Structures are given as structure tokens and as C-alpha cells.
Amino acid sequence: MNIEKKIKNYKNNLIDKKGQRSIFLDLADDIIMDFSYRLKNKTYLLIPDHRKELINMSYEYYFSTGKAIPISLTLTISEIMNKFNEVAQKLGFTIITKMSEYHNDGQIFDLLGIQSIDKGLIEEEFNDIPNVKVPLTLSVDEFAKRIFLPAVFKNNTANRGEDKYLIENKEQLKRIMALFELPESKKINLKNEFVVQEYIKSFEDINSSIRVFTSCTGEILSSLFLVSMDKVPKKRIKNFGIDIFNPCEYLSDPNSPYYLNSKNIISNAAGGGKVIPLNPEISNLSAADEIILSLHEIDASTLSLPETIIDQCKEIATFWGSKK
């Protein structure tokens, strides 16, 4: 079978794109049958968890468009994800969604970008982009050899502010390191899910971030500003599965010997933050909003991104465009 010819025919006959299935879904089975090579040695493929990925897509779609993601699009994306898993497994990959499922008994291909290099410095794929700086990021074991405070302990398999802690003193550090040694933590290999980053301090009691959506050529499509004050975030419980407890719950329980009482550094809507779309049509800004925006060099009258951020976004987007 000529796959290339079949793809061309598919594209030539594509009249109503909205009414057509994904080309990947239609051709995946044919491609995998035509591809004779199969992996002989155990090889892991670390990919996003479907449920979490769909939640994140819905979340970002809403804040980008102001609308709920269409159910038809959600179903199509889910179908594509399932088909991708099926194809990867037919090739011989062992599919995993978190590092704790990797048992050092084979090669691993990491699509999440969380695998540490020699269990030390974490390699950021964009750290060579000019004018773009990233915080120093270490595995927990490597951090223990070169301790610095304050530091941010972050679960790299979680998102939207889950399992993210600011460690400012030795007592807090002692407690979180002790937590990793608990039997329930070792059961899920919790320590290997965490990275430690240098803390980039912003304005006092203000947690903020800017999300920018671009094309692969660096065109700014939309952007938004998120801010939350130093308050207790919304309660979120990471679900590991049936009868599997998340030991990180100890870190936020005042009655636990591992309680950190750490400052909230979450700056997203899921953690209780406020969203300000950077759109000049927005007219309901409060005086406090305008002050916070001005601190971040965002003109409240135009709600436009600072040129320095626009330049960095273009650098990052074109870098990814060439790599992916």
C-alpha cells in the first residue's frame, strides 16, 4: 500500500473539513500494518494522562476564547489520544503517564519533558534560546547535595498549582525531605516526580503569571494576566487511583508533623486567582487591577503586552516551530 498516495487522495477529496474525521484516525491502522518494524527490547513511552490533558485543554480553551470547548472537539481529541496509544503499543512501547511507573528496566522516551539528566540538572528544551532565562532546576537528590533556600518544590507530573511548595527555611526543608522517605511516598516513587527550582521573587504578596498563545511563527494570538494574592488556594486533591493516598496531603494538614505552613505561590484561576484577558475591549478593571498591571509594565488603557515579553514569545515560538 502506498501511504503517501493515500494521504494525497485523502487531502484532495477533503471538501468539508468540519464533517471529516481526523486523517490520523483514518490512516493509523493502515500505516501501522504497513510498518514492519517492532521494538524487541522493553521501551517506555512517557506521555500525558488523557483525563488530565483533556481537562487542561478545556481550561486553556476557555481562557483563550471565553467559551466552553465543544463536546465534539473533546471527543475527537480523546479518540486521537486513544488511537495514538494503540499505535504506540502495537509498535512495542510500554505506555506510562508518570515517572513512578518507570522501573529502570528499559529505555525511556519522555514526551513530558520531565526526565532528569544523570539524576541531576534538569534539561530544559528551551534553555539555549537567546534572551530567554529559565530558573535553575534540579532533581531532589541533586538538590540535597547543593542546597539553596528559598526553593520551590514542584511535582512535575501535576499542574494548575497542585503539589507546589515554597520552602524558605531548614525546618520546612527537613519536613518535605522526610515526607519523601515515608512508605506511602516510596510506594508511588513520589520523590522522583518532584523537581526543585530556584525561587524567582516577584512583588510582595502578589503571585502573578502571563499566558500567551502564539502561532508557530511567533504571531501573538491571545494573552491573559493571572494574579492571586497570598491566600489559601482552593483545595485540590490529586487522584492517584483507587485506594492510593497522596502523601502531599500531609504537607498542608495543620495536624500533621509534616505540615509546612508555606506561602501560597500559585498564580492561576484553579488556585483561586483572577484572570484579566489582555484585550483592549475589557473595561471593567478596578483601581487595584490597574495598579497591579502597571507594576508588571502593562498599560491598563491598552492592555498590551510589554515589548520584552512579545520578543521572548517570538523567540520561543519560532524555536518550537523549528524543533517540532
N, C-alpha and C positions, 0 to 999 in steps of 0.2 A: 504493500500500500504506500502511495506517495503522500505523506503527511503535508508537505509543503503545498502540493496541488490541492489537497482537500481544504486547507486553510484559505487559499486564494478563492476557491469556489464558494466557500462559506461567506467570505467578505463580499464577493461580487453579488451574491444572492441576498445580502442583508438589506432589506428595504426598510422595514420598521424596526429600528434598534430597540425601542421600548418593549416590543412584543416578542423579542427573541431571547432565548436562553443564552447563558454565557458560552462563548466559544470553547472555553476551558472545560466546561461541563460536558459539552457535546463531543469533544475530541479526546478527552483524557484517557478513556478506556482504550481507544484505538491506538493512541500514542504509546501507552504502557505495554500493550500487546506487541507492538512493532519494535519495542526497545528490548533487546535480548539480554542486556547485562543486568545481573542481580548481585547485590552485595553478599559476599561469603562470610566476612568477619562481622562480629557484632558492632554495630554503629548506631549511636544515638542521634536523634534529631530533637533539639530543644526548641519548642515552638510555643506561641501564646496559648493560654487556655481559652477555648472557644467562648465560654459563657462570659468570662471577664472581658475578652476582646470585643464582643458584641455590646456589652454594657458601656465600655469606653467609647466605642464608635458612636453609640446613641448619644452619649454625653457630649462628645465633641461636636456632633452634627447639630444638636440643639443649640449650643452656644455659638456655633458658626452661622446658623440660618435662622434661629429663633423658632424653629418648627420641630415637631417630633419626627424622627426618622420613619419613613413609610414602612409599613409591615412587609410589603412585597420586597423592598430592598433588603430588609433584615433577613428574610427567608432565603433570598438569593445568596447573600453573603455567607449565611450559615451553611447552605448547600455546597458552596465553593470550598469552604473550610473543611467540611467533611470529605469531599472528594480529594482534596489535597492530602489529607491524612491517609486515605485509602490508597492513593497512588504511591505515597512515600513508603507505606508498609509493604506494598507489592514489590517495591524495589529492594526491600530488605532492611529498611530503617526501623529502629525501635523508637516510637514516639514518646516523648516526655514533655511535661509542661512546667517543671521546676527542677532546679539543680539537685534537690534532695533525692530525686529518683535516679540520679546517675551514680553508679557504684564503682567507678574507676575500672570497669571490666571491658572497656572497648573505646573506640574513638568517638568523639562527640562533635557534632556540627551545631553551633549555637546561633539560632536566629533571633534570640532575645538580646544578644549583646551583653550578657552578664557574666560570662565565664572569665575568671581571673587568669592572668598570665603568670605562670610559675607560682601560683598562690600568693602573688604579691601585688604589684601595681596593676590596677585595672586599666585595660587599654580602651580608650575612648576613640571611636572610629573617626571623630571629627577633630582630634586634638592637634592636627597639623594644619588646620585652616588658618590663614593669616588673620590677625586682628580678632580672633575668637579665643577667649580664655575659658578653661574649664577647671573646676576645683580638683585638687589632689584627691584621688580615690584609691583606697586600699582594701584588701581583704581584712577580715577581723584578725587573723593570725599575724599578718604582716604589720598591722597597726599596733599589735601588742609589743612588737619589737622596737617601734619608733613612735611612742605615744605623744600625742599633742592634744591640747584642750583649748577652747571648746571644739567639739567634733560632732558630726551628725551621723548617727547610726540609722541606716535605712535598709529595709527589706526590699531587695531588688526584684522580688517576684510579686510584690504588692504595688498598688498605685493609688492615686487620689488621696494621698496623705496617710494611708494605713501603715502602721508599724514604722513610724518615722520619729526619731527621738533626738533632741538636742542634749548632749552630755557636756556639762560645764565644770564638774568637779570630780575629785577622786572617788567620793562616796558613790556618786551616780555610776561612774565607770565600773567600780567594784561590783555593783548590783547587776548591771546588764551583762558583765562578763560571767558572773556566777550563774545567771539565768541560762546561758548557753550550755552550761555543764549539767543541767538537770536531765534526768532520764527522759522526760517527755519532750525536751528540746532535741536531745540526741536521736529520739525516735523518728523525728521528721527532718533531721540534719539541719536544724534551724540556723546554726552559725554560718553555714555555707551559703545561706540565702541572703545574708547581710553583707553590706559594704560599709566602709567608714569614709566620710568625706570631710574636708576642711569646711568650717562654717564661714559663710560669707555674710557678714553682719550688714543689715540694712538699717532703716530708721527705727528708733526705739519704739517698741510695742506695735510696730506695723509690719505685717507679713504680706508681701506682695509678689506678684509674678505677671508676666505679659505673655500671652499666647498669640502667635502669629501663624496664619495659614498662608502658604505660598504655593505657586506652581513650581515645577522642577527647574524653571529658568529664572526663578527669583522674583516673579511678579507677586506683589502683595495682594492676596485675595480678600482677607478679612483679618481683624485682630481684636483682642479684648484684654482688659486690665482686670486682674483679680486682686482683691485685698481683704484681709481679715485682721482684726485687732487681736491682741494677746488674750484670748479667752479659751475656755474649754471647748474643743471641737466636738462636732456631732459624734455620737457613739457609733462606731462601725466595728463589726466583728468579722474577721477573716474566716471563711469557711473552708476548712481543710478536708471535710468529708464526714461521714457518719462516725461518731464516737472518737473523733480526733480533736483534741483540745489545742487551741493556740496558746502556747506559754506566754506570749507577749501580753496577754490579759493581765498577768501578774504585775507588769510594769506600770499599769495605770490603775491598779487597785490599791487604795489607801491602806487597806488592812493587810496587804502583802509585804513580806520582808524585802521584796524586790521593787517596791514602789519607788519610782524615780522622781515624781513631782517636778517634771521637767517643763520648760516653757513650750507653749504651742508655737510651731513654726510653719504650720500648714497655711497655704495661700490658695485655696481652691474652693469652689462652691460646695463640693461634697463635704468639706470640713467646716462649713458654716460661713464661708466667705461671701463677699459681694462681687457681682460681675458688672463691669462697666464696658459695654461694647464701644470700641473706638470708632465711632461713626458720628460725623458732624450733625446728623439729624437728631441725635439724642439731646434733649433739652431739659430733663428733669434732674439735673445734678444739684446736690446740696452744697452748701458752703464748705463742709468738711471734705466732700468728694473733690472739689476744685483745689483745695489746699494739698491733699494727698497726691493728686495728679501733678500739680506744679512741682512738688518735691521730686517727682520722677521725670521732670523735664518734659511733661506732656501738657501742651497748651489746651486748657479747658474750653476755649472758644472754638478751636478747630478739631480737637480730639485726634490729632495726627501723631503718628509715631515719631520719636526723635530720629534724626538722620543717622545717628550712630547705630541705632538698632536696625533701621532699614538696611544699612550697609552690611551689617553682620548677617541678617537674614538672607540677603542675596548671596553672600559668600557660602553660607551653609547649604542653601537650596541648590545652588549650582554644583557644589561639591557632591551632594547626594545624587543630583541628576546625572552626573558623570559616572558615579560608582554603581548606581542601581538601574 
